Amino acid sequence: MKSLKFASSAVMAAAALTIGLCATPAAFAADELSLGKPAGELAPAADAASNRPPATFFTIADVLAKLDRQRGRGPNAIRTASLTPPNTATDAVPAAKPLPPVGAEPFGLFTFRAPENGLWRKWRGLESDLAREQSVLEQCGESAAGCPSQAAQFLRLIGAVKSKSGRDRLDEANRAVNQAIRYVSDFAQHGEADRWTAPLATFATGKGDCEDYAIAKYIALSEAGFPREDLRLVLGRDRAIRQDHAVLAARLDGHWLILDSRRSELIDDGELGNFTPMFAINDRGVQLFAAPYAKRLPLGDELDAAPAAANAAETEWTGVQSLDAASPLTGFLPVLM
């Protein structure tokens, strides 16, 4: 008997639960409105609920698809509103960013004509001295009688350079000039901060500074038949020792090699990491180096020393072995990026 009562109770509970689960929102609304109301008011309450507009449900994807169909993209056009997050994790290799352009000048840079300044005056004065010495060399070539000893010595050096070819020619010029000249600063030798000396004048004393080494190599290679358009006198800054420095750059088979008074061997321009090139000089005159935009940021010591660009036109190369407010390099440091 007890089991029968329990079974009937379970059936009634299940029926009640079924009714509850299947009840519609309208039924719930009618029940809510009928609470505490007389039985005669149930019909008006139900009518009031039925007068409400039916609920409308939609998704953004449905709206976009409807707009696509209205705009003639086809009856089956489907467009979703989701986008791929930009920070999606992936093991795919990212596309390489384009590298900045590489210039054809030494150190992969570009050059443009420097403004008229002290460097131009020095170069033009040196060109006059070189023309006079060229006449001496020509006379010595025609007749050894009366040929100055320094001219004869320089001609022998040119002959040794000319007997070589390719890289060996550059190597011979670098080693021979480095051995023929002893380094002495311009102030110690001439009593002035900076003097550019033509080769015969340098060989007459056997003394010179870095510019004099580079000039002698420039002329020796030119006289030996090396194209001048492939030679650059490069003035710059050695950041490792914070000193101004000059070298000769020579282009061989499309690559620039550096002839340095402080090295017996040639070195590729890319290996001269501590050198900041500022000026390139040859028969085209004085050129300023310029790097591609944003190729590199200025180093800390360069930023600290850089003055206003308005002073650039008055900048002069002095060859002094320190970088201060009057240094010729500081006005152009921003050009190298």
Secondary structure as UniProt FT lines:
FT   HELIX           2..22
FT   HELIX           25..34
FT   TURN            35..36
FT   HELIX           39..41
FT   HELIX           42..50
FT   HELIX           60..70
FT   TURN            71..72
FT   TURN            75..76
FT   TURN            86..87
FT   HELIX           106..108
FT   STRAND          110..113
FT   HELIX           118..142
FT   TURN            145..146
FT   HELIX           149..162
FT   HELIX           166..180
FT   STRAND          182..183
FT   HELIX           186..190
FT   HELIX           199..205
FT   STRAND          207..208
FT   HELIX           210..223
FT   TURN            224..225
FT   HELIX           228..230
FT   STRAND          231..238
FT   TURN            239..242
FT   STRAND          243..252
FT   TURN            253..254
FT   STRAND          255..259
FT   TURN            261..262
FT   STRAND          267..268
FT   HELIX           269..271
FT   TURN            273..274
FT   STRAND          275..282
FT   TURN            283..284
FT   STRAND          285..290
FT   TURN            293..294
FT   HELIX           300..305
FT   HELIX           309..314
FT   TURN            325..326
FT   TURN            328..329
FT   HELIX           330..336
//
